[in-house]
Amino acid sequence: MTGRPAPGVLPAALRAWLGPIAALAALAVVVLGALYAEDGEPGTLDARIWAAVDGAGPPWRSVALAVDFLGEPVGSAMLVIAAVTGCLLLRRPGAAALVVTGAGLTVGTTTLLKPLVGRTIHGDDNLSYPSGHTAFVTALALVMALLATGRLGLGRAAGTALVLAAALVAGAAMGWAQVALGAHYPTDALGGWCTALAVTPAAAWLVDRMADTVRRRRH
């Protein structure tokens, strides 16, 4: 035992940037939710993007289905188990806790928002905003990027760039799959992406605070 506290899951260098980013993302979720509340049709932006994505050939549909699987219960469970196992092998129990907490809170938030917004697709029984699939993979990518930032000792600019790039790539891939399969409107995917950006940093802060509390009680 060295007596040194374990590194936090929210790198100190990123706190000044991720706070405002999370706040802006939360605002975007609210604005988009209000704009499309109780709606069952694509908006102008949705229609334009849908027109560009629609009509992809069978190979691309197979890719979309494979990406979509990662957000389904079995696929998401596999990703979470793999991420938690990797964090534990790296001796980062806090990061493992963040994988579960961040993904769980993000998906839980989308689940709560869907009936509140009431946007539907392909029928009144299919609530669509925000996209839980997009939110989940974005949250997981954010957690992995935060872990990498901490381990590599990246500064504010590099760390923020890595976190946002990871979120953008993961969110764009899953968002494209959802739109290509007709499961969500593009703005649903954007709402899911913003939900992850809003919730995951807050989850990281919460995990760090809980870890601090446990350390204080032990001493």
C-alpha positions as CSV (number, residue, x, y, z in Angstrom):
1,M,0.0,0.0,0.0
2,T,1.5,3.3,-1.0
3,G,-1.1,5.5,0.7
4,R,-1.7,7.4,-2.6
5,P,-5.3,7.9,-3.7
6,A,-6.3,6.1,-6.9
7,P,-6.5,8.5,-9.9
8,G,-10.0,9.8,-10.5
9,V,-12.0,8.9,-13.5
10,L,-12.6,12.5,-14.5
11,P,-9.2,14.0,-15.3
12,A,-8.7,17.3,-13.6
13,A,-7.4,18.8,-16.8
14,L,-10.8,18.3,-18.5
15,R,-13.1,19.5,-15.8
16,A,-13.1,23.1,-16.9
17,W,-14.1,22.1,-20.4
18,L,-16.4,19.2,-19.9
19,G,-18.7,21.1,-17.5
20,P,-19.8,23.7,-20.1
21,I,-19.9,21.1,-22.8
22,A,-22.2,18.9,-20.7
23,A,-24.4,22.0,-20.0
24,L,-24.7,22.9,-23.7
25,A,-25.5,19.2,-24.5
26,A,-28.2,19.2,-21.9
27,L,-29.7,22.4,-23.3
28,A,-29.7,20.8,-26.8
29,V,-31.5,17.8,-25.5
30,V,-34.2,20.0,-24.0
31,V,-34.5,22.2,-27.0
32,L,-34.8,19.3,-29.5
33,G,-37.2,17.5,-27.2
34,A,-39.5,20.6,-27.0
35,L,-39.2,21.1,-30.8
36,Y,-40.3,17.6,-31.7
37,A,-42.6,16.8,-28.7
38,E,-45.7,14.7,-29.6
39,D,-44.5,14.7,-33.2
40,G,-44.7,11.6,-35.5
41,E,-43.2,13.0,-38.6
42,P,-39.6,13.8,-39.7
43,G,-38.6,17.4,-39.5
44,T,-37.0,19.3,-42.5
45,L,-33.5,18.4,-41.4
46,D,-34.6,14.8,-40.8
47,A,-36.1,14.5,-44.2
48,R,-33.0,15.8,-46.0
49,I,-30.6,13.5,-44.1
50,W,-33.0,10.5,-44.5
51,A,-33.1,11.1,-48.2
52,A,-29.3,11.0,-48.4
53,V,-29.0,7.9,-46.3
54,D,-32.0,6.0,-47.7
55,G,-31.4,3.5,-50.5
56,A,-28.1,2.0,-49.3
57,G,-27.4,-1.4,-50.8
58,P,-27.4,-4.7,-49.0
59,P,-23.8,-4.6,-47.9
60,W,-24.3,-1.3,-46.1
61,R,-27.5,-2.6,-44.5
62,S,-25.6,-5.5,-43.2
63,V,-23.0,-3.1,-41.7
64,A,-25.9,-1.1,-40.1
65,L,-27.4,-4.2,-38.6
66,A,-24.0,-5.2,-37.1
67,V,-23.6,-1.7,-35.6
68,D,-27.1,-1.7,-34.4
69,F,-26.5,-5.0,-32.6
70,L,-24.0,-3.3,-30.3
71,G,-26.9,-1.3,-28.9
72,E,-29.2,-4.2,-28.4
73,P,-29.4,-5.9,-25.0
74,V,-27.0,-8.8,-25.9
75,G,-24.6,-6.6,-27.8
76,S,-24.5,-3.9,-25.2
77,A,-24.1,-6.4,-22.4
78,M,-21.1,-7.9,-24.2
79,L,-19.5,-4.4,-24.6
80,V,-20.1,-3.5,-21.0
81,I,-18.6,-6.8,-19.8
82,A,-15.6,-6.4,-22.0
83,A,-15.0,-2.8,-20.9
84,V,-15.4,-3.6,-17.2
85,T,-13.0,-6.6,-17.6
86,G,-10.5,-4.4,-19.3
87,C,-10.7,-1.7,-16.6
88,L,-10.2,-4.3,-13.8
89,L,-7.2,-5.8,-15.6
90,L,-5.7,-2.3,-15.7
91,R,-6.5,-2.1,-12.0
92,R,-8.9,0.8,-12.5
93,P,-12.0,-0.2,-10.5
94,G,-13.2,3.4,-10.6
95,A,-13.2,3.3,-14.4
96,A,-15.1,-0.1,-14.2
97,A,-17.7,1.6,-12.0
98,L,-18.0,4.4,-14.5
99,V,-18.6,2.0,-17.3
100,V,-21.6,0.7,-15.5
101,T,-22.8,4.0,-14.0
102,G,-22.2,6.1,-17.1
103,A,-23.9,3.7,-19.5
104,G,-26.7,2.9,-17.0
105,L,-27.5,6.5,-16.2
106,T,-27.3,7.6,-19.9
107,V,-29.6,4.8,-21.1
108,G,-31.9,5.4,-18.1
109,T,-32.1,9.1,-19.0
110,T,-33.2,8.3,-22.6
111,T,-35.8,5.8,-21.3
112,L,-37.3,8.5,-19.0
113,L,-37.2,11.2,-21.7
114,K,-39.0,9.2,-24.4
115,P,-42.5,9.2,-22.8
116,L,-42.0,12.8,-21.6
117,V,-41.2,14.0,-25.2
118,G,-43.7,11.6,-26.8
119,R,-42.1,11.7,-30.3
120,T,-43.0,8.6,-32.3
121,I,-41.8,6.8,-35.5
122,H,-43.7,4.2,-37.5
123,G,-46.7,4.3,-35.2
124,D,-47.8,5.6,-31.9
125,D,-46.3,2.8,-29.9
126,N,-42.7,3.5,-31.0
127,L,-41.2,6.3,-29.0
128,S,-38.1,7.6,-30.6
129,Y,-36.6,10.6,-28.9
130,P,-33.8,10.4,-27.9
131,S,-32.0,7.4,-29.4
132,G,-31.0,5.0,-26.6
133,H,-28.6,3.1,-29.0
134,T,-26.8,6.2,-29.9
135,A,-26.6,7.4,-26.3
136,F,-25.2,4.1,-25.1
137,V,-22.3,3.7,-27.5
138,T,-21.5,7.4,-27.1
139,A,-21.4,7.1,-23.3
140,L,-19.1,4.0,-23.6
141,A,-16.8,5.8,-26.0
142,L,-16.6,8.7,-23.6
143,V,-15.7,6.5,-20.7
144,M,-12.9,4.8,-22.6
145,A,-11.6,8.2,-23.8
146,L,-11.6,9.5,-20.2
147,L,-9.7,6.5,-19.1
148,A,-7.2,6.9,-22.0
149,T,-6.8,10.6,-21.2
150,G,-5.9,9.8,-17.5
151,R,-3.5,7.0,-18.3
152,L,-1.7,9.0,-21.0
153,G,-1.5,12.1,-18.9
154,L,-3.0,14.3,-21.7
155,G,-3.4,18.0,-21.2
156,R,-6.6,20.0,-21.5
157,A,-6.6,20.5,-25.3
158,A,-5.4,17.0,-26.3
159,G,-7.6,15.3,-23.7
160,T,-10.7,17.3,-24.8
161,A,-10.0,16.6,-28.4
162,L,-9.7,12.9,-27.7
163,V,-12.9,12.7,-25.7
164,L,-14.9,14.7,-28.3
165,A,-13.5,12.7,-31.2
166,A,-14.3,9.4,-29.6
167,A,-17.9,10.6,-28.8
168,L,-18.3,11.9,-32.4
169,V,-17.0,8.7,-34.1
170,A,-19.1,6.4,-31.9
171,G,-22.2,8.5,-32.0
172,A,-22.0,9.1,-35.8
173,A,-21.6,5.4,-36.5
174,M,-24.5,4.3,-34.4
175,G,-26.6,7.3,-35.5
176,W,-26.0,6.4,-39.1
177,A,-27.0,2.8,-38.4
178,Q,-30.3,3.9,-36.7
179,V,-31.2,6.3,-39.6
180,A,-30.2,3.8,-42.3
181,L,-32.4,1.1,-40.7
182,G,-35.3,3.5,-40.3
183,A,-35.3,3.0,-36.5
184,H,-34.8,6.7,-35.6
185,Y,-35.0,10.1,-37.1
186,P,-31.5,11.9,-37.4
187,T,-32.5,14.3,-34.7
188,D,-33.3,11.4,-32.4
189,A,-29.7,10.3,-32.9
190,L,-28.5,13.8,-32.2
191,G,-30.5,13.9,-29.0
192,G,-29.1,10.6,-27.9
193,W,-25.5,11.8,-28.6
194,C,-26.2,15.0,-26.6
195,T,-27.7,13.0,-23.7
196,A,-24.5,11.0,-23.4
197,L,-22.4,14.2,-23.5
198,A,-24.6,15.6,-20.7
199,V,-24.8,12.6,-18.5
200,T,-21.4,10.9,-18.7
201,P,-19.3,13.7,-17.3
202,A,-21.8,14.0,-14.4
203,A,-21.6,10.3,-13.8
204,A,-17.8,10.5,-13.8
205,W,-17.9,13.3,-11.2
206,L,-20.3,11.2,-9.1
207,V,-18.1,8.2,-9.2
208,D,-15.1,10.3,-8.1
209,R,-17.1,11.8,-5.2
210,M,-18.2,8.4,-4.0
211,A,-14.7,7.1,-4.2
212,D,-13.5,10.2,-2.1
213,T,-16.2,9.5,0.5
214,V,-15.1,5.8,0.8
215,R,-11.5,6.8,1.2
216,R,-12.4,9.3,3.9
217,R,-14.4,6.8,5.9
218,R,-11.5,4.3,5.7
219,H,-9.2,6.8,7.3
